[in-house]
Each structure stands twice: as structure tokens, then as C-alpha cells.
Amino acid sequence: MERTVVRVSIFGLLLAFGGAQPNKDDWEIYSFHINSTVTSRYATTVITSRVVNRKDESTEVEFHVRIPKNAFISKFRMFMDDQVYDGEVKAKEAAQQQYTQAVSRGESAGIVSSVGRTLEEFKTSVTVAPLKKVTFELTYEELFRRRLGKYELQIFARPMQPVKDFKVDVYIHEKAGINYMDIKGGLSTNALANAITKTLADKQAWVYFYPTVDQQKTCDSCGEQGLNGDLVIVYDVNRHKSLGDIKRSKGYFVHHFAPSSLLRIPKNVVFVIDQSGSMHGRKMEQTRIALLHILSDLAAEDYFGLITFDSNLFYWKRELVQANADNVESAKTFASNIKDRGSTNINTALLEGSRMLNEQPRQGSASILILLTDGDPTSGVTNLEQIQSNVREAIQDKFPLYCLGFGFDVNFAFLESMSLQNNGVARRIYEDSDADLQLKGFYDEVANPLLTNVTMSYSSSANLTQTKFSQYYNGSEIVVAGQITDNDVETFVPQVVAISRNASIVFSDANGTTESTDDSNLQRVWAYLTVKQLLDKELQLSGVEKEKVKSEALRLSLKYGFVTPLTSMVVTKPSEETTEVLHKPSEDTPPLSRRTSMGMHPGILSKGQSRRTSGGSHLDPQAGVYPSLGSRFSSAHPGFQGPPMLHDLVTDYDYRYDSLPIAPTTLSVAPGVRFLLQAENQSLPLCFDIAGRTILRLLHLPNAGVSVNGELDEDQGFIKIIVHFDTDNFVAVELGAVTVKYEQKLTRYTGDTALVAGSVAVFIRPTEVDITAGQTRLLILVHGKNGKDFLWPALRQQPSDDAVGILAQKAVVYEEVHQGPYTKLKIKDQEISVSRSSAVDFGMNLPATLACWLMSPESALRAPLSDFTLKVL
């Protein structure tokens, strides 16, 4: 089949969202799900949008989502016409020719664009045939940064129309224990607050946001176009050990270091403020307001200085002075009378600020230099590289330089590079009504130093991320990741050495503080952090060293599938589609307004059925209701006070979209249950049938002590699924009821319920049961066919590598070695005869029909089927 290639490249293009809203008569989003899993401050978020073209002619369908700027996109897929179109990450240069050709043809470009301070927008489109569906799936990953004592997971929802099946599911697992959790953002106010369910249980937390169509129009920025806002989950973890939280898994470790029971270190701070003519008006006014607040917050033991500059320098004092009441009031008077005028001499101002700090070193204190400017240097030394060289020589790694760039006329890349060269960071201050609060907020982050000269060391380790930090501030966190040499845990010893006031302090634990975990994400955390730091390091270097660092960042980006400023994502789309180019914005570029489910999923094949039904056949139109676990019952565990009852969104689902025709494929196979097995970098998955009443080993995690088994009927699906945990406990799911055995007590639930039994959490809803056991999250869905309901397991969080069972099968790598009437696939040097068929993926709430390569269970599983069957549940 002829195909066109889409290039999704990420570099420096910003675009403020301003596109027209879709015409609801053209296409409709019938399902929009956001699923975020957070483990040890590392979040993996999957956004799935399912769209139907209701017209009798082909229509361009768009996919718009917003993601955090700090995140890396790691996967993008489209499902359409029984095909899966996977994205492949490549070096940006490898696709440059396609980009140039697309632009020369005047083809429209998709974009990842900046929308405000913390978000980027991903936008793409595809042409969908009459009465057909398309599914978009985007995955992104991010490591949280701790600021002012908290982590934030930001989820933005703007599907551009009300959606009947809208869900946000967040699961957080922190082995250190969750200290507190709160929910903020525009989508947590007014009537939408009633659509949120929050559950916190020691080391785990769940947030569910299931607004009805009417509720989706009720937030402050919402309307007839539906949701338009963010949901922000704020939390922090317990900190019982001074050395911090260290986890290791499969040769990798991640160390979160954030001691809190330390004395504050007095600081020496010099504020260098741009008062040139470009700061005229509101920027100058907001700067004065922020300075007055910051000066008021100085501690009496702090020393400070204040310099303003245009083409000349203006001193409040020529040396540091103590922040006593008289000096603070005098400085406030000076700040209140700052006037904008003249040009911009950044070089002389920074050298003078450095001189003030260098001439008055105080033992047991921490020094900080803060620059605020809104433009490029226009007087004095104006060569950017020379300014950076002069500042490095003046500071000599003695204290950090923090650069605040006001607005978008500033050369942010210059400020960012200069800050990084001097152990600091750059932050953009957005020209908005709260700019003074942004300035004050940044200062608050560095207001309370607790340690200086922090050195993290790890014996028997390699490939470490940054291990030396000039200062550690209260409310922040230092994160180091690396590899354990030969995975030798016995010789792996972590230690932190730092300066606290006048004394050296050592953080260590002779008894060992590292905790073994089955978290398969630790390696990706290491890769994420390494790539981020290499990209920062590249900004500081030049010549051969710069190219070496850039090459390593590119290698890791490609290996782990991260879309970064050095990589592009190439997606194969249907024929006759235009080439799209998606660019990731850099912080230095102004906005243009100014210029799934994972692993194995069972599908169903009934006796003599031809595949003419769509993926929506889980509904029973004759019955007029969605299959249910028995929500009409109301009994629950005596005395248990769970979260508010969850609204059954799907009862008002429009059934006609689930009867859209697909291209028929006639099959002649034995009756049974059909399973799908995903393929790596191939558009068609594998499928196989299991016939007869069978008990299957769905999942077994030996290290975690968790097993999931399921009983199939002859040709429908699972009639019972049971999760065993902690040796003698279990959760048994049947149609109409869930039975839990815990601590010798057997309890039966038949209505909406939330419960925690030891290490397992269970949420029972009308159409699904959500079970979390350690690092594993399993969703058991209720579907129906021909008036009969059945259960389907769907793995929502990938288990560790030691997992076995039907659901634990990894994506298969295969190649087609012979095409024609008798197609053969090559899997691990074995050629297997297959036939093209199709199956419904019931691992999703709203299933889709996929084309697949049909083969025997033994060939697909690469093991005898008896390895996956049991005699008892």
C-alpha cells in the first residue's frame, strides 16, 4: 500500500492556540481518556481520543492536546481502517529533506506549540472516510521537579467539544508514603468539583475525574465547546531518612535527596535590576512591587545589595549590608523610585554585583546573584560570548547566578547559557498581571538555603547524572540517577557530603538505605534525567566538546524513544495524506501570536461470526443499557465510608456510532475467544484463538506475590477473574459481584465501592473494576454481545520484567518473509504460516476492530498453550 510519511519534529516553534473550533456536524469525539501513572515522581501519561466522521464524505479530523513543557513525547499512534500507524523517533536531520519538501509544496504543518507558561500544544490531523472512525493515542513522560515543598502533575483538557465518554484517571504510587495531596486548577471548581473522586491510602493515591456532558460546560473558562482548563494534582512524600529515598532495580538506581530538618543558612544576595527604557510602564511597576515584597522577606541575618542599571550603574549601597529594619526600609525607598531610562549594560552590572559578593565573603553563609532584564545588551560590552566569559571569570564557581528574563524581547538563550555556566538557572517572567508574583515566587524558591557545596557519591556506580550542586534550598530536591556496577548491591554505598553553616556534614547509612523495587521505570528515569542534563550542558559548550555531548544526547533520545530538540517522530499515514511537521518550541522563541492500554488484550470471536461489526459491539442496543456489574444493588462493607458514588457516564452514550460499518472480512475459524498480541514497529498485531471452557494464567508476578487467573466460557469471554495476593488473600470478580477475602474475612460487594485490602486497592464501578496491586494496575471491563455480558482484563500499568502469563506478553518482533495467498512471518528465526484476519480489542472501554495476522496460540506465545492453562482458579 502506498503511504506518505509524517514527520513530527520538535525544535523551537511556539504557537498560541487560536484555531477554529470543529464543526460538530462534521466529526465528533465520542471518547476522550487521559490516564496518568506516577511512580517515584515519574509520570507516564496516555491521552486517547476516539473520533467518528458522521458525514457522508471524507473529512479532516484534528487532534489537539496540551502537555507539560517539561515532558518528552515518547509515543504517538493512530488507529484507522483496521490499521495501526506508529510513530518512530529519528534524528532530526534524517527527516530534514522531507520537511523542506513539504514546506516547498505549501503543505500545512502540524505543530507542537507553546501555550502559556507551562504547556505545549500537540496538533495533528488526518482525513477520515465517510462514517469511519479514527483513534489517536499520545504518550508523554516527565520527572517532577519539587518546588516550594510540593510536586505537581498538570493535566490539561480541551477536547474542543463536550464528550459523552470523558475520563481522567490518575494513579500515584510513592513507596516513601504520601504526606498530603490536593487538587487544584480550573477544572476543580464550581460544579466540576463534584465530578472528582480522590482517594489517599498511605503509599497510594487515586484521582478520577468523570464529568458529565452538562458538567463539562460549567467551569469558568468552559462553555458550549466543553472543557477548557487544567486539573493539577499537588502532593508531597514523607521524608523519614536524612539520606533520602533511594530505589534500585535491574542495575539502575534513583536517589531523591531532600533533607528538611536542617538549620537555614544566612545568605548574601545581590539584586541586579534592569531599568533601561524598554522596562517602561507595567514591567517597571511590577518590578518595584516585587522588590518591595522580597525586601520585606529578608531575614535579619541576611546581607544584601541592590544595583539598578541602564547604560550606567545606580547603587543603593556600594557594599553588602545587613538586612536590619533600617536598611530594609532604606532599600524599599530606593526601589520605589527606580525610573526607566537609557540603554542596557548587562556586562558592567553583573561584574559589579559579583564584586560586591566576592569582597565580603562570610563564613557559614550562602551567596546568590540575581539578574532581572528584559532585553539584549546595547551598551558597554555587547558581544554575548565575551559577556559570558567575563561573568564566569568574575564568579569562578563561588556562587550561582540566576537570570530572570522579562517578556519575549529578551535573548533567553543567552541568559540560560550564562546561568548554567554559573551553576544557576534561567526563568522567564511572563508579561501578565501577576508578573510581580512570578518574580516573588522565584525568589521564594531560593530564599532559604540549607546546604552548600553538595557532593553526592556512590561506590560501585557508573554513568551518573549530575552529582555536584552549589546549593540546596528548602522545599526543593536533588535527584541523582545512575547504574550500579555489575548490579553489585553489596558494594553499592551512597553518601552525601555538604556544608551546613560553618560545618561539614555527611549523610550516610551504614545499615543500607537502598530499597529494591520492581519498578521498570528506573532506567527510563535515568535516561530522561541524563538527556535533560546533556541538553543543558550542550548550551554551555562549543566546538568538539559540544558535538560530543550533543551526540550522546541524541543517542539516548533515539534509544529510549524521546522526542527532544534533537529528534523527530516519523509516522506512516494513509496514502494521499500530506506531510506534516510538528515542532517542539524552545523557551527562547516567542509565540506566533507575537510574531492505550498496554500489553496483551483479548478480543472475541463467536461461532460463525463474520467481522462486519465495529469495535463498539460491546453495547447491547436491544437492552438499551450498558452492561453493568450490578449497579442496581447497594450493599457494601459494613462501616466502610468510600468516596462519593461515581456517575455512570455511559448510559447516555449515543449507540448509533457503534453501528458504523467496517470493511467486511470473512473468516472461517473454529469458535473461541480471540486474543491480540501487539507487534513492535509493525502495523498489524498478531491474533490467535483459544477454544473451549478454559482457565488461563493471565498474570503472575513471583516477586510481588500477585497472580491473576481467568475462566473463559466456550465462546463469549471471561466469566470470572480472580486476583490472588499476599499468599492467602484474593479479589474475585464475577458478573454482578466482587468478592474480597482479606485477613480471613470474606466480603461480597455488589455496588459502587472503594476499598483497600493490604497492598491492594479496589474500585468497583458500574462497568469496570479497577484493581491496583503494588506496581500493577488491572482494569476488568464489562462488555456484552447478543444480550450476554462478559468480563475482559486490561493491563493499565506494565508489570516488572519477571511477569509471566497471557497479559505479560511483550510486543512481538516479526518480519514478513513471504506474501501472497500463503503469507509467512519470521519470528525468532522461525517461519510461521498466517492468514489475514481481524479481532475486536476489548481491552479498551470503547473497543476498536483491528486487522491482525491469525496464527496458532503456540506460534504467537512461542510456548505450548499448556504453559498458560490451570486446573483451578
N, C-alpha and C positions, 0 to 999 in steps of 0.2 A: 504494500500500500504506500502510495506517495505521501510523504509527510513534510511539514515545514517545521523548522526549529525555532523555539522561543528562547531568547537569551535574557536571563534575569541577572543583571549585574548591579553591584552595589558600590557606588563611589559618592561623589559629592553633589547631589542634586536635591534641592529642597522644594517642596510644593505645598502650599497651603491648600487644604481641601476646598474645592469650590465647584465640583461637578454637578450637573443636573440630576435630580432625583429620577429613578427609573419610573417608567410608566407602568402602573400595576396591571394595565390591560395587556402589556407585552409579556412580562415574566414575573414570577412570584417566588420568593424564598419561602419554602414550606417547612424548612427545618434549619435551625442555626444553633450549634452547640459549641461551647468553649469548655475544654477540660484541662485543668492545670493540676499537675502533681509536683509537690515541693518536698524534697528530701535533703536535709542538711543544708538549707538555704539555697539549693539549686532547683530551679523551676523548669519543667518541661510543659509547654502549653500547646494544645492542639485545637485549632479552630476549624470546624467543619460546617460548610454551608451547602445546602441542597436546594436546587432551583429548578423550576419547571417552566418551559416555554408554552404558554397557553394559546398562542396564536396558531393560525393555520399556514404560517410562513416562517422561514428561518429568521431568528432574532439574535442580536448580540447581547449576551448576558455578562454582567460585570460582577467582579468580586472585589470588595473594598473592605479592608480590615486595618485596624491600628494596633501597633505593637510597641513595646518599650524601646527607646533608643539604645539602651544598654544590651539588648538581646541580639543573638545571632539566629537568623533563619537557618534551619537545618534540614527541612524537607518541604516540598510542595508537590501535590499530586492533584490530578483531575480524573474523574471517572465519568465516562460518557460513551454511549453506544457499545456497551459491553467491553470497553477498553479502559485500561489504566495508563495515564500519561504521567510518568515520573520525572521529576527534576533531577538533573545531575550537576554537581558542583564542579566547575572547571576554572583554570586560571583565567583571569580577566582578558589577558592578551590573546588567549586561544580563540576567543569569540569576537575579537575586535573587528574583524573583517565583516562578520555578519551585522554588527552594529552599524558600521559605515554604510553598508549596502542598504540596510533598512531605512536609514535617515535619507540617503540619496533618492530613495523611491518615495519619500514623503509619507512613510507608513507611521501610523500612530504608535506612540511608545507608552507602555505601561510604566508606572513609577512607584518606587518606594520614596515617600516624600516626608519632610518634616511638618508636623502639625503641632506647634506649640513647644513647650519646654521639655517634655518627657516622652513624646510619642513620635512614631513614624507611621506613615500610611502605606500599606501594600495594596496595589491596584493592578488588576489584570482583567482580561475579558476573553470570551470565546463565543463563536457562533453556534447556536443550538437549533437543530432541525425542529419542524413543527411537532408539537405535542411530545417533545422529548425532555429528558432531564439531564442535569449535569451536577456533579458533586465536586466541590473544591475542598482541599484539605491542606492547611498550612501548619507547620510545626516550628516553634522557636524555643530557644533555651537561653537562660540567663542566671548568673550568680548574683544574689542580692548583695547590696552594699549596706552596711549598718551605718545609719546616720542618726545622731541625737537619740541613741538608745533604742532604735527600732529598725525592723526590716519592713519593706513594703512590696506587696505584689499588686501591680496595677493591671486591671483588665478593662479594656475599653470596648464598648458595644455600640456600633452604629450600623445596623444592617440595612438602613435606609427605607425600611417599611416594617410595619408590625408583622410578627412571625408567630404563627399558631403554635409551633413547637420550638420554643426558645428556652435554652438551659445553659446555666453556668455551673460547673461542678469543680470545686477546689478541694484538694486533699493535701494536708500538711503533716509530715512526719519528722519530728525532731527528737532524736534519742536523748538529748540533754534535758528534754522536758520543755513544754511551752509555758512561759511565765505569764503571758497575757495575750489576748487577741481582741482586736476591734475592727469594725467595718466602717469605712468612710467612703466619700465620693458622691457624685451627683446622683448615682443610681441607688443610693441607700436612704434617700429622703422621701418625704410625703408617703403616698400610698405604696410606693415601691418597697418601702421597709417591710411591709407585710409579706412580700414575696421572698424574703431572705430567711433561710434557716441556718443557724450557727450552732455547732456542737463542739465543745472542747473537752478532751479527756486525757489529761496528763501529757503524754508524748504525741498525741494525735489531735488533729482538728479537721472539721469538715464545714464547708460553706456551700450552700445550694441556693441558687437564685433562679426561680422559675416564675417569672411574671406572666400574667395573662395578657391577652391582646389589649384589653382595656387598660390594664396597669402600665403597659409599655408606652402609653401616651400621656402619663401623668407626672413625669419628673420635670424639673424647672426648664430644662432645655429640650424636652421631648414634645411631640405633637403628633399630627396625623402621619408623619413619616416614621413614627415609632421611636425606639430608644436612641438616645444620643448623649452618652456620658460614660463615666467610669465607675468601677467598683474597686475600691482599694482595701486590701486586707492588710492590716498592720499588726505586727506581733514581735515578740522577743522571746529569747530562750533563757532557761536557768543557767547560772554560772557558778557551779559549786567548786570547781577546781581552778586554782590560780594559774596553772599551766594552760588551761583552756580545754577545748574539745578536740580530740584527735581521733580520726577514724581511718582504718586501713582495710583494703580489700584487693585481693589479687595483685599484690605487688605495688599498689599505689596508696598514698595517704593524703589526707587533707587536714590541716591544722587551723582551727579557728581560735584566735587568741584575743581575749578582751577582758583583762582583769579589771575589777571595779573597786575593790576595797583598797585604794591607794590614795595617798595624800596628793592634793593638787600642787603642781609646780608653779611658782611665781613666773610670770612671763614678762619679756621685754618686747614691745610691739611698736613698730613704726608704720603709720598710715601715710601713703604717698598718693595724693589725690589730684587728678587732672582737673584744672579749672580753665582750660582753653575755651575759645569761643564756641566750639561745637557742643560744649556741655550746657549751652544756654537753655533757659526755660525749665521745663519739668524735670529734666535729668539733674540739673544743679540743685533744684529744690528738694528732690528726693534724696540726693546725696547728703545734703545738710541735715535732713530729718534722720537718716540712718546713722550719721556720725554722732548726733546728739544722743540717740539710744545706746550706741556702742560705748561711748564715753561714760555713760551712766552705769554701765555694767562692768567697768574695770574694777578689779579687786584692789584694795588698798596696798597690797604687797606687790602689785604690778608696777612696772615702769613703762612709759610710753613717750612717743614723739609724733608730731604731726607736721607734714610738709604738703603744701599745695604748689602746683607748677603750671605755667604755660610756657612761654619762651624763657621765663625767669623762674627762680625759686622764691617761695614765701614761707618763712619759718614762723611757727608759733614759738618754739624754743629751739636753740641750736644743739641741744643735747637732751638725752632722756631725763625725765623727771618722774618722781613717784606719783602714783595716782591717788594722792590725798584729795580731800574735798575741795580745797582752794585751787589746786592745779586743774582738777576736772572742770570746775566752773569757769576758769580762765580759758581752757581749751574749748569749751562749749561756746563761749563768746566769740572766739576766733572762728570756729566752724560756722557760726550763724552769719558771719559777714563775708564768707567766701564769695567772690564775684567772678563770673566767667569773662574771659578776655584772652586775646593773643593766640599764639600757636602752641605747639606741643613738643617739649623737650624731655622725652622719656629717659634718655640716657643719663643726663646730669641728675635728674630727680632720683633715679634708682641708686646711682653711685653715692649720692648724699645720704639716702636712707640707710645704705649699707654701712657707710662711715659711722653714723650715729650708733648703730648696733655693735660695730667692731670696737669702738673706742670705749665702750662702757660694758664690758663683759661682767656678768655677775655669777659667781659660783652658785650652783644649785638652781639656776633659772633656765628658762627656755626662750629663745629669741625667734621672732617672726617678722617678716617683711611683707606688707600687703600693698599692692598697687591697684588703683582703680583708674581706668582710662576708657575713652570712647572712640579713639581714632589712632591713626598712624603717626609716627614721629615726623614732625615737619620742621623742626629747628634743632640746632646743635648737631650731634651725630645722628644721621638719618639712615645709614646703612644698617640693615637689620642684623646681619651676621656680626658686624662689629659691636653693636649694642649687646648682643648675647655674649660675645667674648668678654667684653668689659665687665658685664654683670657677674659672669662666672668667676672672673679673676677677683672681683671685689668680695664676693660671698665666700668662695673657697670651701663650700660644703659645710659651713659653720651653722647655717640656719636655713629654713625653707623660704622660698619666695612664692607667694600666692598672687596670681594675676586675675583680676576681675574685669572682663570686657563688657562695657555698657553698650547694648544695642548691636546693630549689624554693620555699622560703618567701620568698626574696629577690625584690625587684622588678627583674627583669633588664632590662626595657625602660628603666628609669631609669638603671641602670648603663651600659647600652650607649650610650644617648644622651649621657650625660656623658663617657664615654670618647671617643666620636667627636668631640665638640665640642672635645676637648683632644688631638687627634692620636694617640689611643691606640685600644685595642680592649678589649672585654669578653670574658671567658671564664667559662663555667660550670664549677664544680668539683662533680662528682657525688659524692653521699654513698655511698661504697663503700669497700671495704677498701684501695684504693690511692689514696685522696684525697690523702695526703701526696706520692705520686709524681706525681699530676696537678699539684699546686702546684709541686713541684720542676721538673717538665717545662716548665711555662710559664716559670718563671724562667730556665731554660736557654736558651730562645728569645731572651731579651733580655739575657743575661748579658754578651755580648761585642759592644758597639757598634763599628763600623768607620768609619762616616761620619755626620756630622750635616748638617742644612740642605741636603738633596739636592734639586737642581733639574734636571729633565730638560727640554731644549729641542730643538725640531725646526723648522728653517726650512721654509717652503712646506708647512705642515701645517694641518689643521683638525679640529674635533670630537675633541679629545684627551681621553683619560681622565686621571685624576689625575696631575699632573706634579711636585708638591712633597711631600716626605716629610721629617719631622722627623729621623728616624734610620734608618740601615740597619745590620742586625745580621748577624754571621757566621752562615752557614747558611741565611739567608733569601733572598729575591729580590724585586726591584721589577719590576713588569710595567706597561708603558705601551702603549696601542694608539691608533691614530688613522687619519685619512685623509691621503693625500698630495695636495696641491692640484693639480688638473688632471693628476694622475698624473705630475707632472714630477719624474722621478728625479734629473735633473741638479742641480736646486736644492734637493733634499731633503738636509739636513745635520743629523745628530743630534749632540747634545753634552750631557754631564752635568757639572755644577759642584757641588762639595760641600766640606765641611770635614773634613779628616783631622788630628786632634790640633790643632796650632797653625797649620796652613797650609791655604790654599785649594788644591784640586786639580781639574784639568779632565781629563775623559775625552773624547777625540775621536780621529778618524782621518781625516787629510786625504786619504788614498787611497780612502776609502769603505769602509764595513763592511756595508752593506745587501746582502742576498742575495735575488735574485729567486727565487720559487718558484711552482709551480703549485698550491699548497695553497689549495683553495677554502674552507677553514675560517677563514681570517684575518678575514674580515668577521664571521663568527659569534663569533669570539673577541672582537673589538672590541665587538660588541653585548652579549655576555654580561658582559664586564667593565664596560661602561657602565651596564647595568641594575643590576648589583650595587652599583656605587658610587652611583648615583642613589637606590636604596633606602636605603643608609646615610645619604646626605645628607638625605633626607626626614625621618629621625629627628631631625635637628639643627635643623630649621627650623619655622616656624609661619606662619600666615596665607597671604598671596598667594604668597610665595616657596615655601612648602611645596607648595601646589597646583600651581605651575608645574613643579616638579621631579617631582612625582607624575604629572602629565600626560605628561611626556616619557618617564618610565619605562614608563608604560602603553602609549604609542605604540610604543616599541621592542619591548616584550613581545609585542604583537599582531603587529607586522611580522615578527618572527623566530619566532613560534610558541612562545614560552617560557611555561610555566605558573609564575607568580610569585605573590606575595601580592596582586597587583592584578588577576590574570586568572583565568578559569575555562575549563575544557575541556568543550565540549558534544559528546556522542557520540550519534548516532542508533542506537537498538537496535530489535530486532524488536517488533512490536505486542504489546500487553498486558504489556509489561515495566514495572516500577516505575521511578520516577525516583530515581537515586542521586546523592548529593552527596559529593564527595571533597574534603577539606580538607587543606591543607598546614600543618603545625604551625609556629608561631613559637617561637623559643628561650625566650620568656617564659611559655609555657603549660605547666603541669605535666602529666604523663601521666594518663590517665583512671584508671589503677590507683591513683593517689593521690587523685584526685578522678575485519627480513627481507632478505631480500635486496633489493637496490636496482636501479632502472632496468628494463631490458628482460629478460624471461625467456622462453625458448622453451617451448612446450607441444607435444604430439604428437597428431596425428590420423591414424589409419590408414585404409586403404581400407574404405569402407562401415561404419565403426565408429559405433555409437550410443553416446552418452555415458551408459552405465549403470554404469561402473566408478568407484570412488572414486579420490581422489588417491594412494592407496597402491599403484597398479598398477605401481610400479617394481619390486616384488618378483616373483620367479618361483616360485610355490608348487610347481610341478611339479618344479623342480630342487632345491628345498629349501635353496637357498643364496642369499645376497645377491649381486648382480652385483659382480664384482671386476675390478680392473686386472690381476690375475695374482699375487696374494699368495703362491701356491704356489711361485713362483720365488724365488731367493735371491741372485742375483748383484748386485753393487754396484760402485761405482767403486773401483778398487784403492787401498788405503791410506786411504780415507775413513772416518773414525770419526764417524758420525752419532749422534743421540740414540737412546735405547732404542727397541726396536720397539714400535709403537703397537698396542694391543689392538683387535681388530675387534669392536666392541660390537654390531653389528647382526646378527650371526649368531644371537643368541638372541632376536631380535625376534619378537613374537607375531603371526603372519601373519593371524590371523582379524580383526584390527582393520582390515586393509587390504581387506577384502571387504565392508565395510558398504555397504548400498545408498544411492544418492542418487536424487533425483527424475530420471527419465529425460527426456532432451531429444533428439528425433530430428533428425538433421542430414542434409542432402543436399548434400554439397560434394565438390569434387574431392579426390583423395588428395593428401597432402602433409604438411609439418611446420607445425604451428600455433604462432604466436608471440603473446605477450601484451604489451601496451603499457599501462602504468599511466596512470590518469586522475587529474587534480587535483580534489580535493573532489567526486568522484563515486563511487558505489558499484560501478559496472560499468566494468572496463577495456575497452580495445579489443583485438581479435584479428584476425589475418589469416593466410593460408596461403601457403607457398612450396612449389611442387611441383617434382619432378624433381631429378636429381642436380646440385647447385649448390655453388659455392664462394662464401662470403659474407665480406664485410669486417665482422667483429664489432666491432672497436675499433681506432681509430687515434689516437695521441697525437703530433702532429707535434713539439711542443716537447720531449717526453721521448724521442722516437725509439723508441717502442714501438708495435707493431702486433699485432693478434690476428685471425687468419683461421680459418675453419672450413669443412670439407667435409661437406655433407649427402648422405645416400643418398636414395633415392626417397621413402620413406615412414616411415622409422624415426626418424632423428635424425642427430647428427653422428658420423662415423666417424673423423675426425681433426681436431684443433685444434692450431694452431701459433702460438707467441708469438715474434715477432721483436724483438730488442733490440740496441742498440749496433751498428747497421749490418749486421754480418755474423754475428751470433750468433742462436741460436734454441732454444726448447724445444718439441719436437713430442710431443703426447700422442695415443696410439692405444690401443685396447683391448689390454691385456696388456703394454704397454711405454711408456716415456717416453725419448725421445732428446734429448740436450743437446749442442749444438755451442757451444763456447766456446774462444777463443784457438786456433782451427784444430784443436782436438781434438774428436772425435765419440765420445760415450759413451752406451751404451744401458743403462737401468735397468729391472728387472722385479720388484723387491721393495720393501718399505718402506725409504725412503731420505730423508735430508735433505741438501740441498746448497746452496751459494751460488756463483753464477757471475757475478762482477762485481756489477752493480747488481740482479741478480735472485736471489731465493731460491725454492727449490722443495722442497715437502714431498710425498712420494708415500706414499699410504696405500692400503689395500685397496679403498676405494670412492670415492676422490677424489684429485685432485691440487691442491694449494694453491700458487699462484704469486703472488709479490709482486714488482712492478717499480716502484720509486720510490713514488709516491703511489697506485698502482693495485694492488688485490688481486683476483685472479680465482680462483674455485673451479671446477674441472672435475669434475663429478659423473658417476658411472656409474649408469645406470638400465637397466631391462630390460622387455620386453614380448613375450609369445608366445615365450618362450625365447630371445630375441635381445637382446643388450646394446647400448647406445649411450651416447654422451657428451652432456653438457649443460653449457654455460658459465653461470656465475652470478657477477655482479659483486658483490663483498662490500665494496669501498671505492670510492666515487664518484670518477671521474677529474675532471680540470680541465675548465673550460668549453670548451677548444679541442678536446675529444674529438669524434670522429665515428664512425659505424658503428651497427650494429644495437643493440649493448649500450649505446650512449651516448645513445639517445633519451630525451628528458626527458618527464615526465608531461604528457599532453595535456589542454588545457582545452577542454571542449566543453559544449554545452547541447542538450537535446532540443527540437527545434522542431516536430516532428510525431509524434504517437503513433498507434498502431493497427497494422493489418496491415503497413503500409509505414512504419516508423519512419525519421526523418531526424535526423541530428546536425549541428549547426552548429560547424565548426572553422575559425577564422580567416576568417570571412565566407563560407565555402563550405559548402553543404548537401550532405550525403552520405547516400545510402540505405544502411541497415544492417539486419541481422536478428539477433535474439537467439540466441546460441549458447552454447557452453561450451568450456573448454580446461583441460588439466591444467598447472599451473605446476611444471615440473620444475627451476626454479631453486632449489628447496629440497631438503634432504636427504630429507625425507618430504613429497612433493608434496601439493598440495590442488587439487581441482577448482573452478574459478571460472566463474560465468556471465560472458559478455562480449558486446560488440557486434561482430559479424563484418562486415568490410569488405575491400576490396582492399588489397594491400600499398602501392600508390601513395597511396591515401587516408590510410592510417594513418601512413605515413612522411612524407607530404607531399613526396614526391620520387619520381622514377622508380626502380623496383627495380634498374635497371642501375647506379645510383649506389652500390649496396651489393654488387654482384657482382664477382668477379675471375676471371681466366683461370687463374691459378696460385696455389697456396697460399703 
